[in-house]
Amino acid sequence: MTEVSGAAAPKRITVFVDADACPVKDEVYRVAGRYGLEVHVVANSPIAVPREPWIHRVVVRDGPDVADDWIAERATRGDVVITADIPLAARGVKAGAVVLAPTGKLFDETSIGLSLATRNLMDGLRSAGETTRGPKPFAPRDRSAFLSALDLAISRLKRAGFGA
């Protein structure tokens, strides 16, 4: 926390978006704008983002997990990470951030272990030549669930003393 006029200012809530193939970027912008939050949209290639001073487009070099590493190195307690990538979600949870999937699923200390184990099992099956189903198609109810989960997460962070 930083000192401001002799009183500790609350840590600003920052939203980190793992932007490659993220279907809820517009929803993040809308909610972050309403709460006055800073947003970092991280991708391996340039993507269009609204021209707002609080939205930062971050283009990292190409390579596996480079965007994930950028986010994981910066996300801390009081931040929000938006990702469908389970290993990045685990790193965000370990750092103390609130981690949400684009479907609204909350990754936390109680759920991340099972999510990682399932992901690793499925990855192992695919590596062994098994045909597995991919994720379910993104549906309108997923967008609604995400909006509710993001709003709830930010409200909880604000109640916990984090600020805009």
Beta strands, then each sheet from edge to edge (+ up, - down):
strand 1: 2-4
strand 2: 7-9
strand 3: 14-18
strand 4: 38-43
strand 5: 55-59
strand 6: 80-82
strand 7: 98-100
strand 8: 106-107
sheet 1: 1+ 2-
sheet 2: 5+ 4+ 3+ 6+ 7+ 8-
end
